[in-house]
């Protein structure tokens, strides 16, 4: 039988990425404080507006640009008759191959 101490794992063993977090970035978040994914995205846009969020083939997209692109995609979907609560499958079947990427590619 293996002693319990030999099976004990530290936080560093279970989550090795934590050592790469910059100072001040917590390893845990309070889900109640985080809100929805949309809330988190809006907070990120507010805090990091002109900082790069995506990079592809040497071109960058800032948080504000990504927010504007997401708003444009949402408006396009609404014009096409899609609304809140529509099944994802209905939306994805309506998009030509890589249409989502194409809508954003003008920004990258």
Backbone as a ProteinNet text record, in pm:
[ID]
protein_1_A
[PRIMARY]
XXXXXXXXXXXXXXXXXXXXXXXXXXXXXXXXXXXXXXXXXXXXXXXXXXXXXXXXXXXXXXXXXXXXXXXXXXXXXXXXXXXXXXXXXXXXXXXXXXXXXXXXXXXX
[TERTIARY]
83.5	0	87.8	49.1	125.9	81.3	176.1	139.3	61	-32.4	-116.8	-33	76.8	162.8	218	242.5	295.9	191.1	62.6	-44.3	-88.5	-43.5	-86.2	-32.7	-121.6	-81.8	-93.8	-0.8	-6	-81.3	-115.6	-179.8	-93.3	38.3	131.3	128.7	108.2	99.5	-31.4	-140.3	-272.2	-296.9	-240	-262.8	-130.5	-45	89.4	88.4	-19.9	-26.4	-26.9	-63.4	-71.3	62.3	170.8	301.7	328.8	254.5	274	181.6	90.2	0.3	81.2	55.5	124.1	85.1	167	132.4	-3	-83.8	-214	-327.7	-296.1	-401.7	-432.1	-555.6	-588.6	-598.6	-568.9	-582.9	-725.7	-809.2	-950.8	-1033.6	-1154.1	-1246.5	-1376.2	-1447.8	-1578.1	-1682	-1740.1	-1835.9	-1955.3	-1996	-2109.2	-2073.5	-1949.6	-1904.1	-1880.7	-1842.5	-1807.1	-1927.8	-2046.9	-2165.1	-2167.7	-2229.3	-2240.1	-2115.5	-2104.3	-1993.2	-1999.6	-2119.6	-2135.7	-2089.4	-2123.5	-2076.9	-1924.6	-1863.9	-1717.6	-1656.1	-1715.2	-1663.8	-1675.4	-1790	-1809	-1711.4	-1688.2	-1591.3	-1451.4	-1418	-1286.4	-1270.3	-1375	-1370.6	-1348.4	-1417.4	-1404.6	-1263	-1208	-1076.1	-960	-973.2	-860.1	-890.6	-973.2	-1029.1	-935	-821.2	-732.5	-617.1	-623.8	-520.5	-559.9	-461.1	-492.6	-554.9	-658.3	-724.1	-698.8	-682.2	-656.7	-544.2	-469.9	-367.7	-373.2	-369.8	-372.3	-290	-195.3	-109.8	-49.8	-6.6	61.2	-29.3	-160	-253.5	-324.5	-353	-415.8	-554.7	-635.2	-769.6	-777.3	-820.3	-833	-966.5	-980.5	-1107.1	-1222	-1198.9	-1304.5	-1340.5	-1241	-1267.9	-1343.4	-1307.1	-1378.7	-1523	-1543.4	-1678.6	-1761.2	-1701.4	-1771.8	-1805.2	-1711.5	-1735	-1845.7	-1845.6	-1950.3	-2086.7	-2090.3	-2215.3	-2263.2	-2170.1	-2205.9	-2261.5	-2200.2	-2249.2	-2389.1	-2408.5	-2539.8	-2645	-2610	-2703.7	-2735.7	-2635.5	-2655.8	-2750.8	-2730.4	-2818.9	-2962.9	-2978.8	-3113.8	-3179.8	-3103.6	-3156.7	-3201	-3130.1	-3163.6	-3278.9	-3333.4	-3450.6	-3423.9	-3301.1	-3269.1	-3292.8	-3329.8	-3356	-3303.4	-3315.5	-3270.7	-3341.1	-3263.2	-3318.4	-3328.2	-3295.6	-3297.1	-3194.1	-3227.6	-3132.1	-3004.1	-2890.9	-2762	-2757	-2814.8	-2811.6	-2878.3	-2985.3	-3055.4	-2964.5	-2891.9	-2802.2	-2684.6	-2620.9	-2502.8	-2537.7	-2656.7	-2697	-2721.1	-2756.3	-2783.6	-2655.6	-2546.5	-2420.8	-2347.1	-2300.4	-2212.7	-2086.1	-2015.5	-1893	-1801.8	-1763.4	-1672.7	-1727.4	-1859.3	-1917.4	-1881.8	-1883.6	-1848.1	-1705.9	-1614.2	-1475.9	-1468.4	-1546.2	-1544.8	-1595.8	-1699	-1752.5	-1649.2	-1565.8	-1464.4	-1333.6	-1312.7	-1181.8	-1148.6	-1247.6	-1221.1	-1155.3	-1165.5	-1107.6	-966.6	-930.9	-797.4	-699.1
-118.4	0	124.5	225.6	349.3	446.4	505.6	601.9	718.7	774.2	885.1	1003.5	1029.7	1142.8	1127.4	1005.6	983.2	1015.2	1003.1	1031.7	1178	1251.6	1390.7	1473.4	1550.9	1638.6	1782.3	1862.1	2003.8	2078.9	2204.2	2288.6	2299.2	2309.3	2321.6	2196.5	2079.3	1956.2	1949.7	1985.5	1974.8	2085.4	2203.4	2317.8	2390.7	2330.1	2387.1	2524.2	2559.5	2687.9	2805.8	2781.9	2892.2	2964.1	2892.4	2955.9	3061.7	3059	3155	3276	3275.6	3389.5	3509.8	3627.5	3747.8	3777.9	3852.6	3890.7	3961	3926.6	3988.6	3915	3815.3	3738.1	3617.9	3607.9	3498.8	3363.7	3258.7	3123.5	3075	3140.1	3105.7	3231.6	3215.3	3328.1	3290.6	3390.5	3369.7	3370.5	3256.1	3251	3345.4	3367.3	3457.1	3600.2	3638.3	3772.5	3786.1	3677.6	3682	3713.6	3673.6	3698.5	3608.9	3657.4	3579	3597.9	3517.1	3530.7	3667.9	3712.8	3845.3	3954	3941.2	4037.6	4040.9	3924	3914	3977.4	3952.2	4011.1	4163.3	4215.1	4360.6	4425.2	4358.9	4410.9	4412.7	4306.9	4299.9	4409.6	4435.1	4542.9	4676.2	4696.6	4821.4	4838.5	4731	4738.7	4740.8	4669.5	4649.6	4698.7	4800.4	4847	4840.1	4901.7	4911.3	4812.7	4717.1	4613.5	4499.2	4431.3	4321	4202.6	4145.1	4027.1	3906.1	3930	3823.1	3863.5	3763.9	3788.2	3673.3	3707.5	3606.4	3655.6	3577.2	3609.5	3749	3783.4	3910.1	4030.2	4012.2	4123	4104.4	4216	4210.5	4272.3	4227.6	4279.8	4320.3	4443.9	4488.6	4443.9	4460.4	4427.3	4507.9	4636.4	4721	4672.8	4640.9	4593.1	4460.7	4371.9	4244.9	4268.6	4361.2	4394	4450.2	4539.5	4596.5	4487.3	4394.8	4285.6	4193.8	4164.3	4078.8	4146	4276.7	4351.2	4347.7	4359.5	4354.8	4217.3	4110.7	3975	3958.1	4006.2	3995.7	4072.2	4191	4269.6	4197.1	4138.2	4063.3	3946.6	3875.3	3763	3810.6	3924.8	3978.3	4016.5	4077.5	4114.9	3989.8	3879.9	3754	3680.8	3740.1	3682.7	3596.1	3592.7	3514.2	3597.9	3531.5	3602.4	3526.5	3588.4	3528.8	3394.4	3293.6	3161.4	3070.6	3121.1	3033.7	2922.1	2801.7	2691	2720	2683.7	2706.7	2638	2519.5	2445.3	2522.1	2591.5	2670.5	2781.1	2842.2	2951.3	2896.6	2790.6	2739.1	2683.8	2624.9	2575.8	2690.9	2807.2	2922.1	2990.8	2963.3	3028.7	2948.8	3015.3	2946.2	2902.3	2808	2756.6	2872.6	2874.6	2975.5	3118.4	3134.7	3269.6	3354.1	3290.8	3366.9	3421.6	3336.4	3381.6	3488.2	3470.7	3568.9	3704.8	3703.8	3829.6	3905.1	3829.8	3894	3918	3849.6	3855.3	3994.3	4073.6	4210.1	4292.2	4244.9	4315.4	4266.9	4147.9	4094.2	4127.7
0	0	0	-81.5	-94	14.1	87.3	190.7	130.7	209.5	163.9	118.6	184.9	149.9	8.9	-33.6	-167.3	-274.7	-241.6	-336.4	-333	-233.1	-218.4	-335.3	-394.8	-505.4	-458.9	-497.5	-463.6	-572.4	-544.2	-644.4	-769.3	-748.6	-861	-948.2	-887.2	-964.9	-1043.2	-977.8	-1039	-1141.1	-1117.9	-1205.8	-1232.6	-1313.4	-1334.1	-1402.7	-1470	-1539.6	-1444	-1316.9	-1221.2	-1203.7	-1221.7	-1203.5	-1311.3	-1420	-1527	-1516.6	-1419.1	-1400.4	-1352.9	-1407.6	-1359.4	-1215.1	-1144.2	-1007.4	-1004.6	-906	-889.8	-957.7	-1040.9	-1106.9	-1018.4	-970	-877.7	-949.2	-875.8	-927.9	-922.5	-845.7	-831	-850.7	-903	-913.1	-842.9	-801.7	-740.1	-851.7	-886.7	-997.8	-979.1	-856	-830.8	-869.5	-848.2	-882.9	-1032	-1096.5	-1238.4	-1326.7	-1287.6	-1370.1	-1491.8	-1598.6	-1720.8	-1806.6	-1910.2	-2004.3	-2072.3	-2101.5	-2163.5	-2066.9	-1938.2	-1837.9	-1833.8	-1834	-1829.8	-1954.1	-2070.8	-2194.3	-2189.1	-2147.3	-2140.4	-2042.5	-1930.5	-1832.7	-1893	-1966.9	-2031.5	-2135.2	-2213.8	-2313.4	-2242.7	-2132.1	-2057.2	-1999.8	-1945.8	-1880.9	-1979.6	-2089.8	-2181	-2322.6	-2335.6	-2462.5	-2582.6	-2573.2	-2689.6	-2686.9	-2596.5	-2591.8	-2684.8	-2741	-2832.3	-2758.8	-2820	-2764.8	-2855	-2984.9	-3081.1	-3174.3	-3220.2	-3320.9	-3419.7	-3547.1	-3651.3	-3769.4	-3810.2	-3924.7	-3913.1	-3791.7	-3768.7	-3752.7	-3762	-3743	-3609.6	-3544.7	-3413.2	-3415.6	-3321	-3300.5	-3154.1	-3127.1	-2988.4	-2930.9	-2800.8	-2736	-2794.7	-2818.4	-2875.3	-3015.2	-3096.4	-3232.1	-3230	-3137.8	-3126.2	-3083.1	-2990.7	-2945.7	-3061.2	-3139.8	-3255.2	-3357.8	-3380	-3475	-3424.4	-3295	-3237.6	-3249	-3227	-3241.2	-3386	-3481	-3623.1	-3660.3	-3608.3	-3635.9	-3576.7	-3454	-3390	-3470.2	-3519.4	-3600.1	-3730.8	-3792.1	-3916.9	-3892.6	-3780.3	-3748.6	-3728.2	-3661.3	-3639.4	-3771.7	-3861.8	-3993.4	-4069.3	-4048.1	-4115.4	-4047.4	-3940.9	-3876.4	-3754.7	-3709.1	-3590.2	-3465.7	-3357.8	-3233.6	-3113.8	-2999.5	-2873.5	-2853.8	-2821.7	-2794.4	-2914.8	-3033.7	-3151	-3132.8	-3176.3	-3163.6	-3242.2	-3183.5	-3249.7	-3384.8	-3393.7	-3519.5	-3632.1	-3600.9	-3702.8	-3754.5	-3664.5	-3704.1	-3783.6	-3735.9	-3805.6	-3942.2	-3959.4	-4091.5	-4188.4	-4135.1	-4221	-4268.7	-4202.6	-4239.4	-4346	-4451.7	-4545.3	-4472.3	-4527.5	-4465.8	-4425	-4299.1	-4242.7	-4252.5	-4258.3	-4268.1	-4145.7	-4027.5	-3907.3	-3916.7	-3961.4	-3977.9	-4086.2	-4192	-4301.3	-4253.7	-4168.3	-4117.8	-4036.1	-3964.7	-3880.8	-3954.6	-4066.1	-4132.8	-4184.2	-4212.5	-4254.3	-4145.5	-4022	-3908	-3878.6	-3926	-3896.7	-4004.3
[MASK]
++++++++++++++++++++++++++++++++++++++++++++++++++++++++++++++++++++++++++++++++++++++++++++++++++++++++++++

